Amino acid sequence: MQPKLTVHSDTAAPNAESARHVLSLPGTFTMHLGGELQNVQIAYETWGKLAPDRSNALLLFTGLSPSAHAASSPADPTPGWWEEMLGPGKPLDSQRFFVLCINSLGSCFGSTGPSSLNPETGKPYALSFPTLTVEDIATAAHAALATLGIRRVQVVMGASLGGMSALAYALLFPGAADVLVSLSSATHSEPFAIAVRSLQRELIRSDGAWQGGNYPSGDGPRAGMRLARKLGMMSYRSAAEWLERFGRERADSAEHEPFGLEFEVESYLESRARAFVGGFDANSYLYLSRAMDLFDAAEHGGTVAKAFKRLKLQKALVVGVETDILFPLHQQCALAEGFERAGIATQYLALPSKQGHDSFLVDMDRFRPAVGDFLAAL
Amino acid sequence: MQPKLTVHSDTAAPNAESARHVLSLPGTFTMHLGGELQNVQIAYETWGKLAPDRSNALLLFTGLSPSAHAASSPADPTPGWWEEMLGPGKPLDSQRFFVLCINSLGSCFGSTGPSSLNPETGKPYALSFPTLTVEDIATAAHAALATLGIRRVQVVMGASLGGMSALAYALLFPGAADVLVSLSSATHSEPFAIAVRSLQRELIRSDGAWQGGNYPSGDGPRAGMRLARKLGMMSYRSAAEWLERFGRERADSAEHEPFGLEFEVESYLESRARAFVGGFDANSYLYLSRAMDLFDAAEHGGTVAKAFKRLKLQKALVVGVETDILFPLHQQCALAEGFERAGIATQYLALPSKQGHDSFLVDMDRFRPAVGDFLAAL
C-alpha cells in the first residue's frame, strides 16, 4: 500500500531511511492530560500488503527507545530491532499480515516529540511539550491509521511500553482491534519500576548539559544519558544472566582511572551505555519514561476489571519472563486473568528466559515460537 | 573491661560519643593488596564484661555505612543501628557476651580511612589511601583485639559487608574464632551486585564536587551521594515490600519542578537519600564499596572448598532472605553448604522477610529469634 495525501517518505535521510513514511494528523491533537499539539507528524514503516478487504493489518507498538524500523525491507535493507521476528515467513509474517510499526508520539525518530519544532514558535518544544501519556501514543497511532483508511486491525501488539500502548489502544477504541498480543508488559507500573525510571530521569536532569531541557538540538546531557542507560540495563537484564555470562571475570581495560573498570560486567555496561548515547533525544526519554509510570489501565473504569469490560477483543496472548524485574511475571499473570475474566480467549505463557525484561529482544528461540504459533493459529 | 595503654575515649565529640574508644595499632599496617598505613586508629564500642578467662568475646563487624555504635549503653544512651539486637537480655546478650563492635578500617567514624590525616603529609589521604580489601578490615580488627589482649573470640559475626569481614577473619586467623554468624552475606560478590555498586561509585565520581577525591573535609559530592543512596535503596529493599507499602500512591509534595516527585515511592527515596547525605564520607564510601566487589573467599585457597579447609570454626549460622537481590539466597545456601562440607556444624535459615537485603536491620521479628536462639544454644 502506498499512502497518499498527507503522507510522504522521510526526506531527512533519504538513503538510510527510505522505508520510513511520515504522515500529518489533521487538525488539533488534544492530549489525554491536557494541552494540545498542532500539525502532529507520525512516522511509521510497513511490511507486506494490505488485503483488498483491509482485514490483515497488524499494528506494532515499540518499547521506549526503538524507532519504527522493526525489520529490514526492500526499501531499507538494514536490520531492524526485531529483525528475527518480522518478515516473510517469520512470526510476524509479512506474506500474511500488513504490518505497521509506529514511532510513538513523543519519541524522536520522525514522530512529533519534545525535540520537534513547535510550529507556533519555530523552536523545539523542549519542556513546553505537554505531559505525554500512553493513551496519547495510542490515540496518535489510531488517528494515523484512520488517515491511512484502516479503521480496524486484526492484531495490535507490543512489548514493554509497546504492550501498554497496545492495551491503551484496545481500551480507548473498542472494536478497533480483534486480537491483542502483550509481551513483557502490564496494566500499570509498580513502585520498583517507577523508582528505577525516576532515578534514570533524575540522572539525566542532574547533568548540567540538560540545561532544564533547553540543550542545543542534537546535543544534550550525554553523561546523564550514559548513567541512565547503565541503570536501565540493570533493570532490563537479569542477575542470573550476568552470573552465567560474566561471573567474576576481570575487565580487559587499558583505562586505569581511580575506581574505574575492574570487572567485565562493568566494561559491558560501559560499552552498552556509550552505544546508546547520542542516538536518543534526552527530553523524549524523559517524556516516554514518565508516560510508563503514569499508565494505569484501572483509570479506564475505576478498576482493571471494570475497565476490561469495555474491551471488544476476541483473543489475547500474554507472554512474560520469569527473570523480568521491571514487568514481573505476576503482572503478566494478572493481565491474562483480567482478559480471561472479561471473556476474552487468552493464552498465557511464562517463559524461563534468562535475559530478564529484554528477553523479547534477544531470546528469539523462545519468543519466536511463542508469538509465531499464536499468530499462525489465528 | 577498661582498655589501657594506647587506648583512649574519643575526644572529638565527648558527649554524644563517649562510648566510643579509639586505639592505635602498633607499627606499620601492611595492606592486603599492597601499600602501608602508619599509626592506624581503630574505633570500637563494647557492651558487657569480658570474663576473667576471656572466653566470652563476641566480635561484631558492620555493614558498609554504620559506625561502631550498634546499641545504646550507659556511656551513650542514644539508640544504635542494631538497638533491638544488642543489650541485656537481647539476642546479642551483653549479660553473657562481651560484645565488641569495630568501625571498619577505611570508614569514617573514628577508624583510619581516606578522610584521615596522613601523618606523613598532614593532609587527608583521599585517593592516596591504598586499595582497601575486606581482608584489611579483618586484619585491622584482629590487631585491635590483640592490643586489647583478646586472642580468641567465641563468636565473630556480621551482616552484609560485616559477614564478609567475619568470614575473612575466620579465614585469615584460623582458631581466632569458634563460631561464625553470617547474615545476608556471601563468599564473593556476583556481577549484579558489582554493577549496582559500580554505578553508585560512578554517580559519586561524576559529581563535580568530588574533585577527584580532593573535596574539603566535611564537604564533598552531596548530589552524587544522594543519587548513589537512591540506587542503593533499590538494591537494599525489595519490589515486594514497596508494592505493599506504596502501590501507586501519589506523592504529597509541594514541589512542582519538571519531572519531579509524582509517586510516594519517589518521595520516600528522596527523603531517605537526603537523610544519608552529609553523614558519610564519600571517599570512604568508594573504598568500602569496592572492597565488597573485590572480596572472594576462593582466593584463599584456589576454590571456596579448599579455602574453607583452613577454617577452624566449630559452628556456623548462615541466615539469608528470600527477597534479597544484592546477596541472593543461593549465595547463602552455597556459603552454608561450604561450611558443612568443611565439617563445621552449620545451621542455615532462609527467611521469608519482605524487606530484601535490609531485612536484618528492620525485620526484627524474624532476625531476633534467628540469631538469638542460635547464640543462646551455644
Interface residues (C-beta under 8 A of the other chain):
Chain A: L127 H188 S189 E190 P191 F192 I194 A195 V196 S198 L199 R201 E202 L203 R205 S206 G212 G213 A223 L227 K230 L231 M233 M234 S238 A239 W242 L243 R245 F246 G247 R248 P258 F259 E262 F263 E264 V265 E266 L269 L286 R290 D293 L294 D296 I325 P328
Chain B: L127 H188 S189 E190 P191 F192 I194 A195 V196 S198 L199 R201 E202 L203 R205 S206 G212 G213 A223 L227 K230 L231 M233 M234 S238 A239 W242 L243 R245 F246 G247 R248 P258 F259 L261 E262 F263 E264 V265 E266 L269 L286 R290 D293 L294 D296 I325 P328
